[in-house]
Amino acid sequence: MQTQEEIDSYWEKLGAGGRYDHCGWLDDKFGFSWQIVPSGYERVGLPGNFLPEKFF
């Protein structure tokens, strides 16, 4: 996922009929949990990666 619009699209489609939670988590209408995050998010906090001040 590269853009906010793409993230929002997944968020809305997966969460329809389910429950929205915080930190990008939601439960779909079948009870499965999903976390919607932008691509590259998994690299945040790895050694050598820049962490902006807003993360703290």
N, C-alpha and C positions, 0 to 999 in steps of 0.2 A: 504494500500500500504506500503510495507516494504522496497523495494530496489529502487535504482535510475533507474534501468532497467524497473521495473514495472511502475514507475511514467512516464518515457519516453514513454513507450508503450501506456498508456492512453492518454498522451499529443498528440502523433502523430495520434492515431486513432480518437479521438474526434475532433481534429483540422483539419483533412483532409478536404479540400474544404472550410474551414472557415477562421477565422482571429485569429492570435496569439497576445496576449497582454502581459503586464508585471505582475509581482507578481503572476504568476501561472494561470492567467485568459486567457480564450480563448472563441471564439464564434464558434460553430459548423456550418456546412453547412446549417442548418435550422434556424440559428439565435439565438439559445439558448446559454446562457452564462454558463461557467463552470469554477471552480477554482480547480486546481489539486494541492493537498498538501499531504505530507507524513502523515501516521497515527501517532497520538500523537500530531500533530500540534495544535489541539484545546486546549490542556492543557498548552501551552506556555503562560506565563503571569499570570496564576492563582496563588493565594497566596500559598507560600511554594515551588513553582517550580523554579528551577534554570534557570536563563537567561544568556547565554553566552555573553561575551563582544561584540561579533560581531553583536548582535541585536541592539546595540546602536550606 
